[in-house]
């Protein structure tokens, strides 16, 4: 379903002609779909996590995620969070663990695809 942004005076908005139609179409993600981990959107990945315990994340954990760039991953399950966001649990497509401590990655689906951290 396409959502439209309602502007009070759309004809006066000359800066951005495409602003009246929001680009919020989401790709339907299902378990079993394959993706590739893309480049980090910032210095580190913002929307791909090694765990969902955000208060326990350390800088060293974020640095370890950088070596997974280009890895092919498969969606194992999809989690719906209380705030309405959708998180995908990802595992390597070859069945191996990412590292000794990381067996799955977690990605905010809509944000990571828009930031091109996950490539379809």
N, C-alpha and C positions, 0 to 999 in steps of 0.2 A: 504494500500500500504506500503510495506516494503522499508525503505530507507537504503542504504548502505553507510558507511563511506569509502571514498577512501583514502587509504594509499599509499604513494609513493613507499615504499619498504615493503610490507606486510610480506615477508618471513623472514625479519630480526627482526620483532616484536615478540620476544619470550615471553615477559612478559604476554601478554594477547591474547590468541588465538581467543577469541570471539569478538575481537575488530573490526574486519572487518564488522561485521553485527551489525548495531545499533538496540537496543531493543526499538524501538519507536512506536510499534503498540499500537494504542489507542483503548480502548473499546468504541464501539459506544454507547454514552449516549443519552437517549431519555427521554422526560417528562413522568413521571409515574413510572420510575425505582426506586427500593428501595435500600438504602444503610444503613450502620451503621457507626456512627461516631466512629473512632478508637482512638488510643492514639496520643497525640501530638508528632510531629516529633522532637521537641526541648523542651525547658521549657514550651512554649506555642504553640498553633497552628500557623503554618506559612502560611498555604494555605487555611484555613477556616476562614472566616471573618463574623462579625456581620453586617457590612455595607460596601458599596463600597466607602465611603468617607474616603480614607486612611489618609488624613491629620488630621482627627478628632479622630482617634483611640487613646485610652488611655490605660495605663497599667491595669486599673481596668476592662476595657472592655475585655481585653485578658484573665484576670483571670476568668471572668464570663463564658467564653466559656468552661473552663475545666469541669464544672459540666454537660455538655451535652455529655460527653464521654459515648458511649454505646447506645445512643439514635438512634432509627430507623428513618431515614429521607427519604423523597420522593422528586424526582426532579420535580419542578414545571415548570421551564422554563430554557432555555439555552441562554446565552448572549454571543455574539461575540464582543470582545473588539477591539479597534483600533490597539493595538500592536499585534494582532493575537491570543491572548490567548482566551480560552473558559471558561466562568464562569457559574456555575450552581446555580440557586436559589433553595434552599432546604427548605422544611417545614416538620414539624413532621408528621409522617404517621397517627397518631391518630387525627390530625386536631387541636390540641391545640397549643397555642403559646409557644415558648421556655421560655420566661419570660415576664414581663410587658412591657419591652421596645424592646425586640427582637421577631419579628414574623417570620422572615426568616433568614436563614444563606446563605452565599455565599461561594462557593468553586471553586478554580482553579482546573478544572477537572483532567488534566493530572498530575499536580504536586502533588495534594492531594492523588491521587490513588497510585502514585509511592512512596510517603512518608508514605503510609498506614494510612493516617489520615481519608480517606474514605475507607470503606471495602465493597466489593460487595457481 
